[in-house]
Amino acid sequence: MQKFAVELWHFVLNPQPVYQSEKSSAKNNISVIYSALGLYFVAGFLLYLPVNGINKLVDYFFSVDLFKVRDKNMTHSLVGTNALLIVALIGPMVEEMLFRLWLVLNKTNLFISSTLIFWYVINRINHYSIYSGKINERFFYNIVIALVIAATLFFVSNFFNLKNIFKKNFRWFYWGSSILFGLIHILNFSPINYSIIWFYPFFILPQLFLGFILGFLRIKSGFYWALLLHCLVNLPGAIHLFSKL
């Protein structure tokens, strides 16, 4: 775990689109997953104590228990026995394709990620939860719109040297992806109470830290290993939610 933590620290300070390390193998990648998982849960435990204290202060002065708000939102947005599948697999898969698939840039990854980004934005505008488990006409309608927009931008992108731009500015893409991944989890505490807006960033510190880990793992080991780590991180919460339904 210490070795992984050092590698992560150096990568976060100076992100590169290609990571030079020992020869990748399933055995090495499994070891990396164990290290990353251990590092995340240790950090999560250390962060829980001060964040829990902040939550108690917010509850005392503003009568808002943000932990309860988050749990209520998660339980409300999930349907029946598919909670485990959505939180532990579908959610991580969507988020990995949204925030990290494109960190290894090629036409396929760019098209998939941009389609999902537009689909997510359209869903938010239409107040449709992608984690509700409900598949209806709106679900497919939003996909079609996202595909059309993504295809249009994909065509326009052929007139630009995206790979060169991406390579020169990779650090900003990596940092931005990790930070946005953390910030998007503020929506777990909806509706947002703007009188306590400055407290929300403390509650998404674990996701912010996870974003940097997953981005590093995406480059170091590949998409599926980052996805596996994300699924494992979500699994305890998924089981907890499943047990409440």
N, C-alpha and C positions, 0 to 999 in steps of 0.2 A: 504493500500500500504506500509506503514511503517513497519508493521509486516512482510510482505512478503520480503521486502528488507533486514531486519535483518536476517530472516531465510536463504535467499539466500547467504548473506555474510558469515554466519557461515558454510553453506554447501560448498561453494567454498573453504574456508580455510581448511576444513576437510571433503572431500567427503566420503560418505559411500554408499555401494550398496543397503542398506535398510534404508529408512527414517522413523523414528518414529515420528508420529504427531497425531493430533486428528483424530477420526474416519472419513474415507473418505466417502463423499456423493456427489451427483450431485450438491447440493446447495453449499457445501464447495468448490468444484472444480470450479464452476462458479465464486465464489467470488475470488478464486485464479487467475483465468484467467483475471478478471477485474484488479486485483492488478498488475499482471505481465505486462499486456498490458499498464496500466498507467505508470508503472515504465520504461518500454522500450521507450515509446514515450517522456516522460520527459527527459530521458537520451539522446535520439536521438536529441531532440530540443537543449539541452545544448551542444551537440557535434557538431551540424551543424554549429554554429557560428565560432568556430576556424577552422574547416575543410574547410568551405567556404573561410575563409581567406587564408588558405594554398593553396587552389585551385587557387585563384587569383594570389598568388605569383608564383606558378608553371606556370600558363598561361602567366604571365608577363615576366618571365626569360627564359622559355623554349617553349613558344607558344603552350602549350598543355592544353586544358580545359578538365580535366578528367571527370567532370560531363557530358559534351557533348559526350565524348567517350563512357561512360557507357550507356547513353540513346540511342545512335545510335546503339550500339551492341544489346541492349535489343529489340529495335524495329525491327532490321534486323533479329534477330533469331526467331521472332515470326511470325506466319502465320495467317492472316485474323482474323476472329471473335473468334477463339479459344484462343486468347491471354489471356483473362480473366480466362479461365479454367486452362491453363497451369501454369500461374504465381501464381494464388490464390489457386490451389488445387494440380495439378500433381507435380509441382516443390517442394512444401513443403512435399508432401508425399514421393517423391524419396529421398529428403535430410534427412528427419526424419529416414527413413529406413537405409540410408547410415551411418548416424552419431550417431543415438541414440537408435534405436531398440535394438541393441545388448548390451546396457548398463544394461539391465536385461537379463542376460545370460542364454539361454537354447539352445537346439539343433536346434529348429525351427528358432529362432531369429538369431542365428549364421549363419545358412545356407542362409537365406533370405538376411541378410546384406552382407555377403561375396560375394554372387552372384551379388548383386547390385554394390558392390565396384569394382569387376572385370569388370562388364559391363560398368561402368562409365569410368574406365581406358582405356578399349578397345575403347570406343567411342571417347575419347580424342585423342588416338593414330591415329585413323582413321579419325579424324576431323569431327566427326558426332555429331551434337548437339542434346541432348536428349530433348531439349525444342523447337525444330523446328516444332514439330507437324507432321513431315513427317514420315510415317510408310512405309518402303519398305523392300527389301530383306536384306539389310545391317542391319536394325533394328533387325530382327529375327536371322540373322547370328551371330551378336554380343552377343545376349542372349544365344544362344546355346554354344558358346565358353565359356562364363562366367559360365554357368551351369556346364560344364565339369570340368573346373578348380576348381570351388567351391566344387563340389562333391568329387574331388580327395583330396583336402585339408581337407574336412570334414571327409573323411575316415581316413586320416593320424592323424587327431586330436584326434581320439578315443584312441590313444596310449599315450596320455598325460592327466594329471589331470588339464584340463583347468579351471574348476571352482575354484580350489584352487589358481591357478596362478592369475586368474582374481580378486578374493576376496582380495588377499594380495596386489595387485597393482592397485586396483580400482581407487585410486586418480589420477594415471598417465593416466589411460584410459579416465577418465572424463575430466581432464585438456586437454589431447591431442585431444580428440574429439571436445571440444569447440574451441580450438585454430585452428584446421584444418578446422572446419566449417567457421571460420572467414577468414582464409587465402585463402580458395578456391574461395571466392568472389572477390579476386584480378583479377580473370579471366574475370570478368565483364568489366574490363578496357583493354582488349586485343585489339591490340597486345601490349605486355608489352614493355614500353620504359625504357631500363636499365639505361639511364642517370638520371632518376628520381626514380629509384627503391626504394630509402629510403623513399619516400613520400607515397607510396602505403599503408603501414600499417595504416596510419592515416585515410584513406578513408574507411577502413573496420572495424573501431572501433565499429560502431553500430551492425554489424553482429557478431563481436567477443563477445560483451556483450550479444547479443541475444543467442549465442551458450551456454553460461553459464546458462542463464535463462531456455532455453529449456531442457538442460541436467538435471537441478535440477527438473524441472516440470515432466520430464520423470520418475524420481525415486519417487517423491512425490505423483503424481497423476496418472501417467500411460501414455502409448504411445499416446492414442487418444486425451488426453487433451493437450499434447505437440504439437501434429499435429494441433489441433484446434487453439492454440495460433499462431503457425507459419502461418496458413492460414489467420488469422485476421491481422497479421502484414503485410503480402504481399498484402492484399486486396486493400488498397489505391493505391499502385504502379500499381497493375493490372488494376484498373479502369483508372488510368492516361494513361497507355500504350494503353488500349483498345480505349480510346477516341481519340488517335492519328492515329489509323489505318483507 
